[in-house]
Amino acid sequence: MECQVEVDGNNISTIIDSGAAASIVTRDTIEQLGYEPEEVSNCEIITATGEKSLSLGKIRDFSITINGKQIPIDVEVMEADFYYLLLRNNWMTKAGTKNGKTTVNISCTKQKQINEEGEADGEETDDESEIYEEEE
């Protein structure tokens, strides 16, 4: 699902993907926000296109605000062309849980399903969505 989140007062187009290997922010995004990787990371990600990509580093407690709720998470810094910020289960878990599931209400202006090739499937809709993800 694609939506807007806020980082340091800036709106960032974001993909929320419970199947993602890590929460990722692109190098271009952190440069525009004035961040740098804080530590070395040995994380290797296989992208939706099947390519292997090494992390450029990690930022701890990268603060993301959505619907007024601030949620800091650790993010890997990667090179990517088809998103700015990708959030996975670690963000959803920190967002709050209820009855063993994470529930987050998000108002999205565009909602897209992203297939394994990283392409949008289906039509865009204006929607308020709830994300449910099983706890690990």
Secondary structure, 3 states (H helix, E strand, C coil): CEEEEEECCEEEEEEECCCCCCCEEEHHHHHHHCCCCCECCCCEEECCCCCEEECCEEEEEEEEEECCEEEEEEEEEECCCCCCEEECHHHHHHHCEECCEEEEEEEECCCCEECCCCCEECCCCCEEEEEEEECC
